[in-house]
Amino acid sequence: APAVRVTSTSASVVRASPKSVSTTRPSPAISTLAGLRSRCTVKHQRHRTHFMNLVVASQSYPRLLKAALRRNHCLATAVLSNTGDPTKQFLINLPRENGMVRCGNLLLTDISGVPPMRINTRATISIFTYRRVLKICLRCDPRLFNFEETNQLLGHYVDQITSALD
């Protein structure tokens, strides 16, 4: 099996205005990571979260999902999107050169991005692979996290993954 190489990218970190970033409060990055871990109950308790209840109910009542998404409330503190290789989702099979997608005279050397951030969502994380490299992209709410705190949270997240691989 090939060696696993993990790269981390701080993608779409939006700079907040100076008024919205407080330098006197403690860094929320570590407490947020612990909070996210304690809230990740979807896998083991699928029908016990508000979000999963909504998803299950929307299968029987499709209008329910549309109505719920119109409301201005938080469905998730953080969003994790694990998409695999996004180039496999292309509608046409583009040629590859040295593992990179080629489209005419353009060569796709890298991909990054995160899911959109809804109101009251604090972080979005995207995990995917391109050219056999695991990419982790993170965007945090700029009103709560500054650039350094976002990078610190990303570093802790990558550390958790690499320690699980050891």
C-alpha atoms as one frame of an Amber mdcrd trajectory, in Angstrom:
protein
   0.000   0.000   0.000   1.291   3.486  -0.793   2.341   5.774   2.032  -0.304
   8.238   3.130   0.675  11.881   2.824  -1.504  14.447   4.573  -1.465  18.081
   3.553  -3.491  20.743   5.269  -4.749  23.915   3.727  -6.394  26.852   5.376
  -8.860  27.568   2.611 -11.215  30.506   2.408 -10.216  32.018   5.713 -11.981
  35.345   5.530 -10.411  38.204   7.445 -12.869  39.757   9.850 -13.042  43.448
  10.566 -10.994  44.531  13.617 -14.213  45.177  15.566 -15.350  41.569  15.286
 -12.151  39.915  16.530 -11.384  40.125  20.212  -7.806  39.549  21.294  -8.604
  39.309  25.012 -10.740  36.177  24.880  -9.101  32.748  25.135  -8.552  30.843
  21.905 -11.659  28.729  21.133  -9.796  26.337  18.825  -9.023  23.616  21.385
 -12.354  23.824  23.192 -14.166  23.803  19.835 -12.342  20.626  18.759 -13.344
  18.919  22.011 -16.895  20.201  21.599 -17.091  18.926  18.036 -15.857  15.497
  19.115 -18.480  15.300  21.866 -21.260  16.323  19.438 -20.386  13.823  16.707
 -23.182  11.437  17.560 -24.660  11.046  14.096 -22.819   7.812  13.323 -23.891
   5.942  16.454 -27.183   7.654  17.261 -28.530   8.445  13.812 -32.117   9.284
  14.729 -31.359  11.145  17.944 -30.133  14.420  16.470 -32.387  17.216  15.256
 -30.679  17.218  11.863 -31.073  13.477  11.296 -34.695  13.618  12.474 -35.260
  16.283   9.825 -33.556  14.193   7.124 -35.576  11.073   7.986 -38.851  13.023
   8.133 -38.099  14.793   4.840 -38.090  11.444   3.047 -41.766  11.039   3.877
 -42.660  14.738   3.696 -40.478  16.500   1.052 -41.999  19.928   1.764 -40.772
  19.703   5.356 -37.104  19.985   4.339 -37.763  22.983   2.117 -39.669  24.751
   4.897 -37.035  23.939   7.525 -34.193  25.267   5.373 -36.016  28.572   4.895
 -35.925  29.210   8.646 -33.017  31.152  10.082 -31.684  28.661  12.624 -28.617
  26.528  13.092 -28.759  22.917  11.927 -25.089  22.157  12.603 -22.237  23.737
  14.557 -19.791  22.416  11.966 -20.101  20.781   8.561 -17.765  18.001   7.447
 -17.735  17.047   3.785 -15.749  13.944   2.787 -15.969  13.827  -0.999 -13.149
  11.517  -2.048 -11.616  12.492  -5.395 -13.718  15.358  -6.822 -12.390  14.723
 -10.336 -14.304  11.435 -10.373 -17.510  13.527 -10.273 -16.717  15.269 -13.590
 -19.366  14.552 -16.206 -16.775  13.722 -18.864 -13.628  11.644 -18.600 -10.770
  14.108 -19.059  -7.287  12.829 -19.896  -4.604  12.739 -17.205  -0.952  13.607
 -17.374   1.279  12.565 -14.445  -1.868  12.080 -12.363  -3.176  15.596 -13.121
  -6.334  16.288 -15.106  -5.686  17.903 -18.485  -8.305  20.018 -20.261  -6.933
  21.347 -23.527  -3.782  23.291 -22.704  -4.698  23.578 -18.994  -3.326  21.244
 -16.322  -5.200  20.991 -12.992  -2.365  21.045 -10.459  -4.374  21.445  -7.246
  -7.916  21.631  -5.879  -9.178  23.210  -2.667 -12.501  24.363  -1.291 -15.011
  24.056   1.518 -18.787  23.644   1.758 -20.816  26.850   2.064 -21.256  28.196
   5.580 -24.856  28.650   6.727 -25.943  31.117   9.381 -24.783  30.097  12.891
 -22.473  27.391  11.546 -19.041  27.916  13.078 -16.819  25.856  10.769 -16.863
  23.954   7.499 -14.318  21.244   6.783 -13.711  19.557   3.472 -11.716  16.344
   3.139 -10.863  14.994  -0.301  -8.046  13.523  -2.354  -6.409  14.638  -5.553
  -3.313  13.020  -7.042  -3.304  10.512  -4.140  -2.863  13.323  -1.592  -5.339
  13.811   1.242  -6.451  17.453   1.382  -8.076  19.038   4.419  -9.580  22.494
   3.979 -11.145  24.493   6.793 -13.140  27.700   6.967 -14.190  29.187  10.300
 -16.652  31.938  11.112 -14.525  35.116  10.915 -16.555  36.732  13.697 -15.388
  34.036  16.137 -12.000  32.890  14.778  -9.103  34.940  13.499  -6.564  33.581
  11.002  -4.196  32.192  13.675  -7.030  30.437  15.556  -8.280  28.878  12.339
  -4.801  27.548  11.583  -4.504  26.250  15.161  -7.817  24.372  14.841  -6.713
  22.970  11.489  -3.412  21.841  13.018  -5.208  20.032  15.855  -7.551  18.355
  13.359  -4.642  17.156  11.201  -2.828  15.927  14.327  -5.876  13.820  15.259
  -5.933  12.223  11.810  -2.198  11.540  11.641  -2.178  10.048  15.156  -5.011
   7.714  14.118  -2.903   6.567  11.148   0.069   5.643  13.358
